Amino acid sequence: AAHDIEHTGVSSDLLTNVRHPLYHLFGSTSTFEKFHCMLGLFTLRYYSVFDTMPSNESNYCQALFETLVLATDPKSVFSSMDEMAALRVEQGATTSELQASLLTSIIRMADISNASRPFVVARTHSLNVMREFFKTGDIEFLSTRSL
């Protein structure tokens, strides 16, 4: 999935803490998600996905792609939920704002839905997440020891 393209198995926080080159490129907010977005858009453009669209549709689709990939940042979950609730009650929300909000919620649910899958699948995912956490901890520990 594009939202995790070239994921290395560590967190964005680790990239910030160890001052990884991606941190220097994308900053400390949604570091990995911005990287995934850049690679995803590059790939879509490389394969001319947007070339046949009118300019306004192409721009909208690319912006929506970016919004959806950035929505997979775990730190943005609660703010996005608040934004969706605000849009729901707001009188002047446009259809495209409501669509983007709904799609953001859908991709976020898909991203974190492994616990609701069959046990074998959920267990595999959980083990991978645990490996990521341990790998991150080991790297952070080693990086602080060398300072």
Secondary structure as UniProt FT lines:
FT   HELIX           2..4
FT   TURN            5..6
FT   HELIX           12..17
FT   TURN            18..19
FT   HELIX           21..26
FT   HELIX           31..46
FT   TURN            47..52
FT   HELIX           55..70
FT   TURN            71..72
FT   HELIX           74..76
FT   HELIX           77..89
FT   TURN            91..92
FT   HELIX           95..111
FT   HELIX           113..116
FT   HELIX           119..145
//
